[in-house]
Structures are given as structure tokens and as C-alpha cells.
Amino acid sequence: MAAHPAGGFRRYFGTGKSLSFVSHTMDALIDLVMLLVFHWRLGLSVVGTTVLAVFLAATLPWFSGAFGLALVIASVGLGLVWEGAAEKKRAERFAKAKKGV
């Protein structure tokens, strides 16, 4: 295969070779963004507690990475509960509207 003058990933264009690593990485990033867009409560709780964990680790000498990780994992659970409660309310409103009540 002759190298393209531009080099890098451009040399693969038009050769029929798959950029599977790039494709899978971009798919994973797009999936993550879509998860945060459609389930913003979960994303908000994880991002918020991650910022809180980094702040606490920087300011409190006894707050270790294990505490921060436990805090973020717990926030995933709380975010799922928050998202589930909102989904339940949304489904109840939809059922009421469908019945015409």
C-alpha cells in the first residue's frame, strides 16, 4: 500500500481498509453523549459528584480516591432512582392523557 502524502489516517481513505478502532471509539463516544442527552439526570448526578469528589480529595487530606470512587458509584444509583421516578411520573401522565381524564 502506497503512503498518502498527508499520512496518518488519511492514507486509509479509499483503500478499502477498515478504521475499526476509530469507528468503535467514535461509536462509544456518540453512545455516551446520547446517554447523557436522553438520561440527563443520571449524567448530572455523576458529573456533579465527580466534581465534588475531586474537590474533596484536593481539600481534605483523609478523603482518598477510594472514597471518591464510592461516592461516584453511589451517585449512579441515586441518578438511576431519580431517572426511574421521573419516568414513572411521565408514564402516569401519559396514561391519564390517553384515557382522557
Backbone bond lengths (Angstrom), bond angles and torsions (degrees), N, CA, C in turn:
res aa  C-N    CA-C-N  psi(-1)  N-CA   C-N-CA  omega(-1)  CA-C   N-CA-C  phi
1 M - - - 1.453 - - 1.532 107.91 -
2 A 1.299 115.90 126.69 1.458 120.86 179.31 1.516 109.83 -78.51
3 A 1.318 115.84 138.95 1.464 120.41 -179.56 1.521 109.83 -74.81
4 H 1.288 114.88 140.66 1.455 121.40 176.57 1.523 107.48 -80.61
5 P 1.325 118.66 143.08 1.464 119.59 -179.22 1.527 113.42 -58.32
6 A 1.330 117.42 -28.92 1.457 119.66 -179.27 1.530 111.25 -74.17
7 G 1.324 116.92 -26.62 1.463 120.96 178.49 1.513 111.92 71.46
8 G 1.325 115.74 -169.18 1.456 121.62 177.91 1.515 112.43 61.22
9 F 1.322 116.71 -144.68 1.456 120.95 -178.10 1.524 112.31 -73.55
10 R 1.313 116.96 -17.35 1.460 119.16 -178.06 1.526 111.64 -63.00
11 R 1.308 117.85 -27.08 1.462 119.22 -177.53 1.518 111.87 -66.97
12 Y 1.333 117.44 -20.10 1.450 120.36 -179.85 1.520 112.73 -82.28
13 F 1.309 117.42 -19.12 1.460 119.45 -178.04 1.510 109.82 -64.95
14 G 1.305 115.22 129.96 1.454 120.20 176.64 1.511 113.97 83.37
15 T 1.328 119.53 -1.08 1.460 120.92 -178.53 1.515 112.07 -96.48
16 G 1.331 117.91 -8.69 1.445 120.53 -178.18 1.516 112.52 84.65
17 K 1.325 116.97 -1.92 1.458 120.09 178.49 1.514 109.71 -80.01
18 S 1.315 116.02 143.95 1.452 120.46 -177.04 1.521 110.72 -87.42
19 L 1.299 115.81 139.06 1.458 121.91 172.40 1.521 107.65 -98.97
20 S 1.322 116.38 58.19 1.454 119.94 -171.37 1.520 112.14 -61.07
21 F 1.329 118.99 -37.98 1.458 120.16 -179.69 1.522 110.67 -63.18
22 V 1.323 115.89 -45.93 1.463 120.03 179.76 1.519 109.81 -65.52
23 S 1.317 116.61 -41.59 1.454 120.81 -178.73 1.530 111.21 -63.97
24 H 1.324 117.09 -45.68 1.459 120.04 -179.72 1.519 111.40 -67.27
25 T 1.311 116.84 -37.47 1.463 120.20 178.73 1.520 110.60 -65.66
26 M 1.316 117.18 -44.84 1.460 120.04 179.08 1.528 110.85 -65.98
27 D 1.329 117.13 -38.34 1.464 119.48 177.31 1.519 110.76 -62.36
28 A 1.322 117.10 -41.03 1.468 120.76 179.09 1.525 110.81 -65.10
29 L 1.325 117.27 -41.24 1.464 120.37 178.79 1.527 111.19 -66.71
30 I 1.307 116.99 -40.61 1.465 120.28 178.11 1.526 110.16 -65.28
31 D 1.338 116.82 -41.33 1.466 119.89 176.95 1.520 111.29 -61.08
32 L 1.329 117.15 -40.98 1.465 120.92 178.82 1.523 111.32 -64.09
33 V 1.314 116.60 -44.15 1.470 120.34 178.92 1.527 110.48 -63.58
34 M 1.322 117.29 -42.49 1.463 119.75 179.69 1.527 111.05 -66.85
35 L 1.332 117.34 -35.36 1.462 120.28 175.94 1.520 110.20 -61.72
36 L 1.332 116.75 -43.33 1.457 120.19 -179.31 1.525 112.15 -71.87
37 V 1.316 117.40 -27.85 1.466 120.39 178.31 1.523 110.58 -73.63
38 F 1.327 116.54 -46.83 1.461 119.84 -175.17 1.526 113.12 -84.62
39 H 1.311 118.06 -24.25 1.464 122.53 178.83 1.525 108.35 -122.89
40 W 1.321 115.60 61.91 1.453 120.94 -172.33 1.519 112.34 -67.07
41 R 1.313 118.41 -25.45 1.470 120.02 179.29 1.524 110.26 -65.68
42 L 1.310 116.55 -41.36 1.457 121.31 177.16 1.528 110.28 -64.85
43 G 1.304 117.00 -46.06 1.463 120.76 178.83 1.513 112.87 -62.91
44 L 1.331 116.14 -40.63 1.459 120.30 179.51 1.526 111.28 -63.87
45 S 1.326 116.62 -42.23 1.461 118.55 -179.61 1.525 111.21 -67.62
46 V 1.324 118.44 -39.14 1.466 120.73 179.55 1.523 111.32 -68.86
47 V 1.321 117.43 -45.76 1.464 120.28 -179.95 1.526 110.65 -64.92
48 G 1.330 116.36 -43.09 1.465 120.19 179.65 1.517 112.53 -62.00
49 T 1.323 117.12 -45.13 1.462 118.31 -179.36 1.522 112.37 -74.89
50 T 1.323 117.67 -25.96 1.463 119.38 174.09 1.521 110.02 -65.60
51 V 1.323 116.73 -44.59 1.467 120.50 176.86 1.526 110.21 -62.35
52 L 1.327 116.58 -43.00 1.455 120.83 178.11 1.526 111.36 -62.39
53 A 1.324 117.62 -42.72 1.468 121.35 -179.87 1.524 111.41 -64.21
54 V 1.321 117.27 -41.34 1.469 120.15 178.10 1.521 110.03 -65.78
55 F 1.320 117.41 -41.95 1.467 120.84 178.10 1.523 110.90 -62.15
56 L 1.327 116.96 -46.52 1.457 120.02 -179.72 1.526 111.86 -65.06
57 A 1.324 117.21 -38.37 1.461 120.31 178.65 1.532 111.51 -66.40
58 A 1.327 116.19 -31.35 1.464 119.81 179.82 1.525 112.31 -79.67
59 T 1.318 117.91 -26.75 1.463 120.11 -174.55 1.526 113.76 -102.94
60 L 1.325 117.83 -31.78 1.459 120.35 -178.53 1.531 109.75 -105.11
61 P 1.314 118.15 121.27 1.465 119.41 -176.28 1.533 113.21 -66.55
62 W 1.313 119.06 -26.69 1.459 121.35 -177.82 1.526 112.76 -86.59
63 F 1.326 118.35 -10.27 1.466 121.86 -178.97 1.528 108.13 -83.90
64 S 1.325 115.94 105.42 1.467 120.85 -175.10 1.529 111.25 -94.11
65 G 1.316 113.90 177.85 1.459 119.94 177.32 1.513 112.36 -64.17
66 A 1.338 116.59 -32.12 1.470 119.80 178.41 1.525 110.75 -65.03
67 F 1.328 116.70 -39.96 1.466 119.87 176.30 1.526 110.33 -63.81
68 G 1.321 116.73 -42.27 1.460 120.61 179.05 1.508 112.00 -63.39
69 L 1.338 116.27 -41.77 1.453 120.05 178.45 1.525 110.94 -64.55
70 A 1.333 116.51 -42.38 1.474 120.09 177.77 1.524 110.70 -62.30
71 L 1.329 116.74 -38.66 1.461 120.97 179.19 1.529 111.15 -63.86
72 V 1.321 116.58 -43.71 1.469 120.44 -179.32 1.526 110.55 -68.84
73 I 1.334 117.55 -39.65 1.464 120.00 178.18 1.532 110.28 -64.11
74 A 1.324 116.46 -40.83 1.466 119.63 177.01 1.528 110.81 -63.78
75 S 1.328 116.83 -35.60 1.463 119.52 179.93 1.519 111.75 -67.52
76 V 1.334 117.33 -29.01 1.468 119.82 175.75 1.527 109.17 -63.25
77 G 1.326 115.98 -44.09 1.468 119.61 177.43 1.507 112.23 -61.99
78 L 1.322 116.59 -44.39 1.468 119.76 179.08 1.527 111.26 -65.98
79 G 1.323 116.41 -37.73 1.462 119.70 176.92 1.518 112.13 -64.36
80 L 1.328 116.52 -37.80 1.467 119.91 177.11 1.522 111.32 -67.07
81 V 1.337 116.87 -39.48 1.467 120.20 176.94 1.523 110.11 -63.82
82 W 1.332 117.00 -44.06 1.462 122.11 178.81 1.525 110.13 -61.19
83 E 1.329 116.24 -45.46 1.468 120.57 -179.97 1.530 110.77 -64.82
84 G 1.336 117.16 -40.26 1.461 121.00 179.49 1.513 112.35 -64.74
85 A 1.341 116.58 -40.89 1.470 120.09 178.36 1.532 110.85 -64.21
86 A 1.322 116.48 -40.81 1.467 119.76 178.85 1.526 110.92 -67.12
87 E 1.333 116.64 -38.78 1.462 120.53 178.49 1.530 110.88 -65.67
88 K 1.326 116.98 -37.80 1.466 121.08 178.47 1.529 110.61 -64.27
89 K 1.338 116.49 -44.94 1.468 120.03 177.93 1.518 111.11 -62.52
90 R 1.333 116.48 -40.23 1.457 120.86 179.62 1.528 110.49 -63.58
91 A 1.332 116.52 -41.73 1.465 120.22 179.34 1.524 111.14 -66.83
92 E 1.337 117.34 -38.21 1.473 120.16 177.66 1.519 111.22 -65.11
93 R 1.337 117.09 -42.42 1.468 120.08 177.73 1.522 110.91 -63.20
94 F 1.326 116.71 -39.95 1.454 120.95 179.40 1.523 110.80 -64.85
95 A 1.345 116.91 -41.69 1.465 120.42 179.17 1.517 111.37 -65.37
96 K 1.350 117.07 -39.05 1.470 120.53 177.06 1.518 111.41 -64.33
97 A 1.314 115.85 -43.00 1.466 120.17 -179.53 1.527 110.60 -66.35
98 K 1.313 116.31 -34.99 1.462 119.93 -179.54 1.523 110.81 -69.68
99 K 1.344 116.92 -35.84 1.471 120.73 177.99 1.526 111.40 -74.06
100 G 1.317 116.25 -22.55 1.460 119.67 -179.02 1.501 113.20 86.84
101 V 1.303 117.19 21.50 1.485 120.91 -178.95 1.496 109.53 -84.72
